[in-house]
Amino acid sequence: MGSDDDISEPTRPSAVPLPSRLSVGELAWASVGAAMLAAGRSPADIDPQRVATAYRSDRVLTIDGATPPVWSPYSGFWSTSDGWIRTHGNYPHHAAGLRRGLRLHDDAGADAVASALAERPAADAVSDISTAGGLAVPVSSEAPELDRSLRQSPLVDVRRVEAPADPRARPSHHRPPAQLPLRGIRILDLTRVIAGPVCTRTLALLGADVLRIDPPQLPEPEWQHLDTGHGKRSAVMDARTARLHELLAEADAVVLGYRPAALIRLGLDPDVLVHRYPGLVVAQLSAWGAEHPDRAGFDSLVQAESGIALVESSDGVRPGALPAQALDHSAGYLLAAAVTTVLERRAREGGSWRVRASLRRVAAELLGMPRRREPQVPTEFDPAPHVARFDVDGRSLVTSRPALAGFEFDAPHTWGSDQPVW
């Protein structure tokens, strides 16, 4: 699949209203459905409009009545002398790398970026920006052979690891009541941006005690944290400290969202953790997959390089985008489903477990699904029934309600406001 020769019209009763040439609504339905099944609920209960609202949660998010800016002016598609590139500059250090790579002043704006890129070939621009610590990829056509190869591997790779017996005989904290299947489970959250936090937010929704740890020198954008921080505690701590390993020793699972190479430098190589902490479930999410350990990436960049951006072009010239950060959200729900299922299996079978997913693998799955020649006509609906309201340290927050039917979020905590303790 993945060429014009096999275009068909995917249909599903009450399809999720995320209009696209690709089967984004179907992917969203299946991803949320997997999490529902893992939680012991029926996917038949899914509300398609609720799922669409959750996938586009940034469009309903308000803080004290204001809609926060989601995209930096340094993030987007840019025309070069021979094509297009996509950049991501939402974090200040990535924006600074972009400017350095283009030899621009620190106060240079979007117009200066556009002028500098218009004079460069795409390959040179990507190389210059990447070398300087920024994030950029070429906007590429589909690679059907690569996608077919990726689809030969599991969408979420789950492996039981034979580890030495734990001399402390660490007990599981799992005591699942009917309504919250992960009550008593301790999960350490070392993720950022959307996909990983959606995963751990879902695990918290199912009752887990989720403790998110962030480096003190790299604050998370407030809107992003509040949009995906529901039900989790948030602490700031250097990952190189002994305290982190004390937390790992008492955790049931850890979810990792940093580049594979960065995890090794931090002493958090998943293959080491599953042996160092017998019984631990180690879930790893990356943009490009374990075979690209040094590559950083985000949903928008994977869309651009995988061919999705050109499939979604409205005019065949300027790249387009999916109607939501669907790779991020889908990967998050799929990983949460796998972790929930593995925790149940661990209670029966024991052992350590490793779970892996990547945005690029999800992209290959989407590109292999049926597609349309033109996007569906957008379905208008009122999002009001699908939002939740919270007070977070005196601030009024409106966010989407959970995509999983039958559950409701607890309020997010202010970033870094908790202690790194269970």
C-alpha positions as CSV (number, residue, x, y, z in Angstrom):
1,M,0.0,0.0,0.0
2,G,1.0,3.6,-0.2
3,S,0.7,4.5,-3.9
4,D,-2.0,6.0,-6.0
5,D,-2.6,2.5,-7.5
6,D,-4.2,1.3,-4.3
7,I,-6.3,4.2,-3.3
8,S,-9.6,3.2,-1.7
9,E,-12.2,4.8,0.4
10,P,-11.8,3.8,4.1
11,T,-15.1,3.9,6.0
12,R,-16.0,3.2,9.6
13,P,-19.3,4.0,11.3
14,S,-19.0,7.2,13.3
15,A,-15.5,7.8,11.9
16,V,-13.3,10.1,13.9
17,P,-13.6,13.6,12.2
18,L,-10.0,14.3,11.3
19,P,-10.2,15.0,7.6
20,S,-7.2,13.9,5.6
21,R,-6.2,12.1,2.5
22,L,-4.6,9.5,4.8
23,S,-6.6,7.4,7.2
24,V,-5.9,9.6,10.2
25,G,-9.3,9.1,11.8
26,E,-9.1,5.4,11.5
27,L,-5.6,5.4,13.0
28,A,-6.8,7.5,15.9
29,W,-9.8,5.2,16.5
30,A,-7.6,2.1,16.5
31,S,-4.9,3.7,18.8
32,V,-7.4,4.8,21.4
33,G,-9.3,1.5,21.0
34,A,-6.1,-0.4,21.8
35,A,-5.8,1.6,25.1
36,M,-9.4,1.0,25.8
37,L,-9.0,-2.8,25.4
38,A,-5.9,-2.8,27.6
39,A,-7.9,-1.0,30.3
40,G,-10.6,-3.7,30.1
41,R,-13.1,-1.5,28.2
42,S,-14.8,-1.9,24.9
43,P,-13.8,0.3,21.9
44,A,-17.5,0.4,21.0
45,D,-17.8,3.1,23.7
46,I,-15.4,5.4,21.9
47,D,-16.9,8.9,21.1
48,P,-15.4,9.9,17.8
49,Q,-15.8,13.6,18.4
50,R,-14.1,13.2,21.8
51,V,-11.2,11.5,20.1
52,A,-10.9,14.3,17.5
53,T,-10.9,16.9,20.3
54,A,-8.2,15.1,22.2
55,Y,-6.0,14.7,19.1
56,R,-6.3,18.5,18.5
57,S,-6.2,19.4,22.2
58,D,-4.1,22.5,21.6
59,R,-7.1,24.0,19.7
60,V,-9.3,24.0,22.8
61,L,-6.6,24.8,25.4
62,T,-6.9,28.1,27.2
63,I,-5.0,29.4,30.2
64,D,-6.8,32.1,32.2
65,G,-9.1,32.5,29.2
66,A,-6.3,33.0,26.6
67,T,-5.2,30.7,23.8
68,P,-1.4,30.2,24.1
69,P,0.8,30.4,21.1
70,V,1.6,26.8,20.1
71,W,4.1,27.2,17.3
72,S,7.3,29.3,17.3
73,P,8.0,31.5,14.3
74,Y,11.1,29.3,13.7
75,S,8.9,26.2,13.2
76,G,7.4,25.5,9.8
77,F,7.9,24.8,6.1
78,W,10.5,26.9,4.2
79,S,11.2,27.2,0.5
80,T,14.8,26.7,-0.5
81,S,16.5,27.2,-3.9
82,D,15.6,23.6,-4.9
83,G,12.7,22.4,-2.7
84,W,11.3,22.6,0.8
85,I,12.5,21.9,4.3
86,R,10.7,21.7,7.6
87,T,12.2,23.1,10.8
88,H,11.3,22.8,14.5
89,G,12.3,25.7,16.8
90,N,9.7,25.6,19.7
91,Y,12.5,25.1,22.2
92,P,14.9,28.1,22.6
93,H,18.0,26.0,22.1
94,H,16.7,24.6,18.9
95,A,15.7,28.1,17.7
96,A,19.2,29.3,18.5
97,G,20.7,26.4,16.6
98,L,18.6,27.3,13.6
99,R,19.9,30.9,13.6
100,R,23.5,29.8,14.1
101,G,23.2,27.4,11.2
102,L,21.9,30.2,8.9
103,R,24.5,32.7,10.3
104,L,21.7,35.0,11.6
105,H,21.7,37.4,14.5
106,D,20.0,36.3,17.8
107,D,17.1,38.8,17.1
108,A,16.6,37.6,13.5
109,G,12.9,36.9,12.7
110,A,11.0,34.7,10.3
111,D,11.6,37.0,7.3
112,A,15.4,36.7,7.8
113,V,15.1,33.0,8.0
114,A,13.0,32.8,4.8
115,S,15.5,35.0,3.0
116,A,18.5,32.9,4.1
117,L,16.9,29.6,3.2
118,A,15.7,30.8,-0.2
119,E,19.3,31.1,-1.3
120,R,20.4,27.6,-0.1
121,P,19.8,24.2,-1.6
122,A,17.7,22.1,0.8
123,A,20.4,19.6,1.6
124,D,22.9,22.3,2.5
125,A,20.3,24.1,4.7
126,V,19.5,20.9,6.6
127,S,23.2,20.1,7.1
128,D,24.0,23.7,8.3
129,I,21.1,23.8,10.7
130,S,21.6,20.3,12.1
131,T,25.4,20.8,12.5
132,A,24.7,24.0,14.6
133,G,22.3,22.2,16.9
134,G,19.0,23.1,15.2
135,L,16.3,20.7,13.8
136,A,15.5,20.6,10.1
137,V,14.7,17.8,7.6
138,P,14.0,17.8,3.9
139,V,10.4,17.6,2.7
140,S,10.7,14.2,0.9
141,S,8.5,12.0,-1.2
142,E,7.3,8.7,0.1
143,A,9.7,5.8,0.2
144,P,7.4,2.8,-0.3
145,E,10.1,0.1,0.0
146,L,11.3,1.6,3.3
147,D,7.7,1.8,4.6
148,R,7.1,-1.8,3.6
149,S,10.2,-2.9,5.4
150,L,9.2,-0.9,8.6
151,R,5.8,-2.5,8.5
152,Q,7.5,-6.0,8.7
153,S,8.4,-5.0,12.3
154,P,5.9,-4.8,15.1
155,L,4.0,-1.5,15.5
156,V,5.0,-1.7,19.2
157,D,7.8,-4.1,19.9
158,V,7.3,-6.0,23.2
159,R,9.9,-8.3,24.6
160,R,10.2,-10.2,27.9
161,V,13.8,-10.1,29.2
162,E,15.2,-12.8,31.4
163,A,16.9,-10.9,34.2
164,P,18.6,-12.0,37.4
165,A,16.3,-12.7,40.3
166,D,15.8,-9.7,42.5
167,P,17.4,-10.5,45.9
168,R,15.1,-8.0,47.5
169,A,12.1,-9.7,46.0
170,R,10.6,-6.4,45.1
171,P,6.8,-6.8,45.3
172,S,4.5,-5.4,42.6
173,H,2.4,-2.5,43.8
174,H,-0.4,-3.7,41.5
175,R,-3.7,-3.9,43.2
176,P,-6.2,-3.4,40.4
177,P,-9.8,-2.4,41.3
178,A,-12.4,-2.6,38.6
179,Q,-12.5,1.1,37.7
180,L,-8.8,1.9,37.8
181,P,-6.7,-1.0,36.5
182,L,-3.4,0.6,37.3
183,R,-4.1,1.7,40.9
184,G,-0.9,1.1,42.9
185,I,1.4,1.0,40.0
186,R,4.4,3.4,40.1
187,I,5.6,4.9,36.8
188,L,8.6,7.1,36.3
189,D,8.1,9.5,33.4
190,L,11.2,10.7,31.5
191,T,9.4,12.1,28.4
192,R,8.9,15.4,26.8
193,V,6.7,17.1,24.2
194,I,3.5,15.2,23.1
195,A,3.8,11.4,22.5
196,G,5.5,10.4,25.7
197,P,3.4,12.7,27.9
198,V,0.2,11.4,26.2
199,C,1.3,7.9,27.1
200,T,2.0,8.7,30.7
201,R,-1.1,10.9,31.0
202,T,-3.1,7.9,29.9
203,L,-1.4,5.6,32.4
204,A,-2.2,8.2,35.2
205,L,-5.8,8.2,33.9
206,L,-5.9,4.5,34.5
207,G,-4.8,5.0,38.1
208,A,-1.0,4.8,38.1
209,D,1.1,7.0,40.3
210,V,3.1,8.8,37.6
211,L,6.1,10.9,38.6
212,R,7.5,13.1,35.8
213,I,11.2,14.1,36.1
214,D,12.6,17.0,34.0
215,P,16.1,18.5,33.8
216,P,16.2,21.9,35.6
217,Q,18.0,23.6,32.7
218,L,15.3,22.8,30.1
219,P,11.8,24.1,31.2
220,E,8.8,22.7,29.3
221,P,6.6,25.3,27.6
222,E,3.8,25.9,30.0
223,W,1.0,25.2,27.5
224,Q,2.5,21.9,26.5
225,H,3.0,20.8,30.1
226,L,-0.6,21.7,31.1
227,D,-2.0,20.1,28.0
228,T,-0.5,16.7,28.7
229,G,0.3,16.7,32.4
230,H,-3.1,15.6,33.8
231,G,-2.9,13.4,36.9
232,K,0.9,13.4,37.1
233,R,3.3,14.8,39.7
234,S,6.1,17.0,38.3
235,A,9.6,17.3,39.7
236,V,12.8,18.8,38.6
237,M,16.1,16.9,39.0
238,D,19.3,16.1,37.2
239,A,18.9,12.6,35.7
240,R,22.6,11.8,36.6
241,T,22.0,11.8,40.3
242,A,21.7,8.7,42.5
243,R,18.2,9.8,43.5
244,L,16.9,8.9,40.0
245,H,18.2,5.3,40.4
246,E,16.6,5.1,43.9
247,L,13.3,6.0,42.2
248,L,13.9,3.4,39.5
249,A,14.5,0.8,42.1
250,E,11.0,1.3,43.5
251,A,9.2,1.8,40.2
252,D,7.1,-0.7,38.3
253,A,7.8,1.0,34.9
254,V,9.7,3.8,33.4
255,V,8.8,5.6,30.1
256,L,11.7,7.1,28.2
257,G,11.3,9.7,25.5
258,Y,14.8,11.0,25.0
259,R,17.0,10.1,22.0
260,P,18.5,6.6,22.4
261,A,22.1,8.0,22.4
262,A,21.2,10.6,25.1
263,L,19.8,7.8,27.2
264,I,23.1,5.9,27.0
265,R,25.0,9.1,28.0
266,L,22.7,9.5,31.0
267,G,23.2,5.9,32.1
268,L,19.6,5.0,31.2
269,D,20.2,2.5,28.4
270,P,17.0,0.4,28.3
271,D,19.0,-2.8,27.9
272,V,20.9,-2.0,31.0
273,L,17.9,-1.0,33.1
274,V,15.9,-4.2,32.5
275,H,18.8,-6.1,34.0
276,R,19.8,-3.7,36.7
277,Y,16.2,-3.5,38.0
278,P,14.6,-7.0,37.7
279,G,10.9,-6.8,37.2
280,L,11.0,-3.3,35.7
281,V,9.0,-2.5,32.6
282,V,11.0,-0.2,30.3
283,A,9.0,1.6,27.6
284,Q,11.0,3.6,25.1
285,L,9.6,6.1,22.6
286,S,11.7,7.7,19.9
287,A,11.1,9.8,16.8
288,W,13.1,7.8,14.2
289,G,13.5,4.4,15.9
290,A,16.3,2.7,17.8
291,E,18.3,2.2,14.6
292,H,18.8,6.0,14.5
293,P,20.1,6.6,18.1
294,D,21.5,10.1,17.5
295,R,18.6,11.7,15.6
296,A,16.2,14.0,17.5
297,G,12.8,14.6,16.0
298,F,9.2,15.7,16.4
299,D,5.9,14.7,14.8
300,S,6.1,17.5,12.2
301,L,9.6,16.5,11.1
302,V,8.7,12.9,10.7
303,Q,5.6,13.9,8.6
304,A,7.9,16.0,6.4
305,E,10.6,13.4,5.8
306,S,8.4,10.4,5.5
307,G,6.3,11.8,2.6
308,I,3.2,12.6,4.6
309,A,3.6,16.3,4.0
310,L,3.6,16.0,0.2
311,V,0.6,13.5,0.3
312,E,-1.3,16.2,2.3
313,S,-0.3,19.1,0.0
314,S,-3.4,21.0,-1.1
315,D,-1.9,22.2,-4.4
316,G,0.8,19.7,-5.2
317,V,3.5,22.3,-4.5
318,R,3.4,23.6,-1.0
319,P,3.7,20.8,1.7
320,G,0.7,20.1,3.9
321,A,0.2,18.6,7.3
322,L,-2.1,16.1,9.0
323,P,-5.1,17.6,10.8
324,A,-3.5,16.9,14.1
325,Q,-0.1,15.7,15.6
326,A,-1.5,12.3,14.9
327,L,1.8,10.4,15.0
328,D,2.5,11.8,18.4
329,H,-1.0,11.0,19.8
330,S,-1.3,7.6,18.2
331,A,2.2,6.5,19.4
332,G,1.3,7.7,22.9
333,Y,-1.9,5.7,23.1
334,L,-0.3,2.6,21.5
335,L,2.6,2.7,24.0
336,A,0.2,3.2,26.9
337,A,-1.8,0.2,25.7
338,A,1.3,-1.9,25.5
339,V,2.6,-0.9,29.0
340,T,-0.8,-1.6,30.6
341,T,-0.9,-5.0,29.0
342,V,2.7,-5.8,29.9
343,L,2.1,-4.9,33.5
344,E,-0.7,-7.4,33.6
345,R,1.4,-10.0,32.0
346,R,4.3,-9.3,34.5
347,A,1.9,-9.9,37.4
348,R,1.2,-13.4,35.9
349,E,4.6,-14.3,34.4
350,G,7.2,-12.2,36.2
351,G,10.3,-11.0,34.3
352,S,11.5,-7.7,33.1
353,W,10.0,-6.2,29.9
354,R,11.1,-3.8,27.2
355,V,8.6,-2.0,25.0
356,R,9.5,0.2,22.0
357,A,7.7,2.4,19.6
358,S,8.6,5.2,17.2
359,L,6.9,8.0,15.4
360,R,8.5,6.8,12.1
361,R,7.1,3.3,12.5
362,V,3.6,4.8,13.1
363,A,4.1,7.0,10.0
364,A,4.8,3.8,8.0
365,E,1.6,2.3,9.3
366,L,-0.4,5.3,8.3
367,L,1.1,5.4,4.8
368,G,0.2,1.8,4.3
369,M,-3.4,2.3,5.2
370,P,-6.1,3.1,2.6
371,R,-6.2,6.7,1.4
372,R,-8.5,9.1,-0.4
373,R,-7.8,11.2,-3.5
374,E,-9.1,14.2,-1.6
375,P,-9.7,14.8,2.1
376,Q,-13.2,14.3,3.4
377,V,-15.3,17.4,3.9
378,P,-14.6,18.6,7.5
379,T,-17.3,17.6,10.0
380,E,-18.2,20.5,12.2
381,F,-19.1,19.7,15.8
382,D,-19.4,21.5,19.1
383,P,-16.3,20.7,21.2
384,A,-17.9,22.1,24.4
385,P,-19.0,18.7,25.7
386,H,-15.5,17.4,25.3
387,V,-13.5,19.9,27.4
388,A,-12.6,19.9,31.1
389,R,-12.0,22.8,33.4
390,F,-9.4,22.9,36.2
391,D,-7.9,25.3,38.7
392,V,-4.1,24.9,38.7
393,D,-2.5,26.9,41.5
394,G,-5.0,29.7,41.0
395,R,-4.9,29.6,37.2
396,S,-8.0,28.7,35.1
397,L,-7.3,25.9,32.7
398,V,-9.5,24.5,29.9
399,T,-8.2,21.3,28.2
400,S,-9.7,18.4,26.3
401,R,-11.3,15.5,28.2
402,P,-9.8,12.0,27.8
403,A,-10.2,10.2,24.5
404,L,-10.8,7.0,26.6
405,A,-14.5,6.7,27.4
406,G,-15.5,6.2,31.0
407,F,-12.5,8.0,32.6
408,E,-11.9,11.6,33.6
409,F,-8.6,13.5,34.1
410,D,-7.3,14.8,37.4
411,A,-5.8,18.3,37.2
412,P,-2.2,18.7,36.0
413,H,0.3,20.0,38.5
414,T,2.4,23.1,37.9
415,W,5.7,22.2,36.2
416,G,8.4,21.3,38.7
417,S,6.1,21.8,41.7
418,D,6.5,18.4,43.4
419,Q,9.3,16.5,45.2
420,P,11.1,13.6,43.5
421,V,9.6,11.0,45.9
422,W,7.1,8.2,45.6
